[in-house]
């Protein structure tokens, strides 16, 4: 059985897909509507982004479980200090009090994105806002890599996982977009719930080997990601067996044998988050299906120079 | 007498203006509508761009007098080779046969913009298209630094200069935008014509010292720019005497004495084209009024980190 949204991420002869990471974090505020719109408008129809549930069960688009201090400003325009509040402890309306259009340049995190445009008046979007955007006729080719960020404090709470998946799946179905969405996570238990609830929306399995450092200033996924120590060469089989359609390894983990094996198994290989020119080149040489990047334009430049396509 | 479009480019306490160079050449194809729209949408309301006249007297937005091979592709999708045709030898409809949404990565010019998004279906815009864009209600704060590129082959032809200025000025007036446009050029003779024809649209004087190399792969402006050898410290006075409201020096030419003198004379100082982080910092330290950059987001980041404004 073939799913259109899986084929949308599959590469081919002279074809490697480009996926905008959190929209286009290198260019515009991450997980913002203006960032998503930018990425689609440059002819990159594949978007990766993160969904978390608010206290009133609204799926919102933000990466961390807590309001991320280097990107969240309060009503007085100051970046948050002290203990970051949890998204799940705040209502959607409370979260709208914060702005997310700038980076704190004095933080390690902020220093990672020196070209990002700085905007005022930008707020955390709802999942619904993005579904509405890609339902516009001009974005009929858009497909979503919807990452469900399971709360590490609740990762073993079956009722929570069920409710989280239900909230997300219902919105996607109501928008008529179940054939344009992949459900994407580090949490293999959660992806099992996704497959049970939504067999029409294929699963995309994120992996990261424990020996690789987390990116600076980000929530670690290691609390929910399986520990692959000693069996890294078996990951493609494990993803296949778990029912995955895509395998999404951290780019630095991947060697050509992995890509060959995954392709043999019929998996699509989408590597993240590939920003440095030398890394982009190596991933192209490896023949991955898709490259997830904060700089989608930079990946287009590489592919264009090689006479390759991304759509 | 104070002109609103001059004040729109003037800095102040904690305020340095950001001007998008050819839209945002580092991010999107230069002198394209999508690039202009991007720059305005990130809250940078000041646009620099270049106007050349077609054979049928349509003011179009493109930098060089000849179709620039590293950015122009023919109907078969190939970058131009051989002698580049002159814009003034082609009708507007002929120019629309070419696409301008990609860079030739094998050219010196192309290598300068490794992050630029690569698009298909992008064509040379008319000046009219940009005037229509900034007449949209959401872009009511936008102001234009309209560079008139006088043909070096015709720089001494008074009838040509007159016709060129007339074509441009008529369109701006008809759009009701004469209070939001600066007429900007390296050609001081042409700016004289502008002042005669359009005293309501202030002049912005571009300068570049002859000892500085031209940027790779660009038309030289040295054929039309006065030769300042031996009198570089007098440039602000010369601009003032010529009737200028803005002085726009090449950033590497400027020292703090120049900025102080220009400000004393009431001139606005807008430096171009400032892309490297160290250069952006130096221009901020110099206290220029405005920074023209291919990476407007990068300049915003610098200013935001310093607690400074750009609007």
Interface residues (C-beta under 8 A of the other chain):
Chain A: X26 X27 X28 X34 X38 X41 X42 X43 X44 X102 X103 X105 X106 X110 X113 X114 X115 X116 X117 X118 X119 X120 X277 X295 X296 X297 X298 X300 X301 X303 X304 X305
Chain B: X26 X27 X28 X34 X38 X41 X42 X43 X44 X102 X103 X105 X106 X110 X113 X114 X115 X116 X117 X118 X119 X120 X277 X295 X296 X297 X298 X300 X301 X303 X304 X305
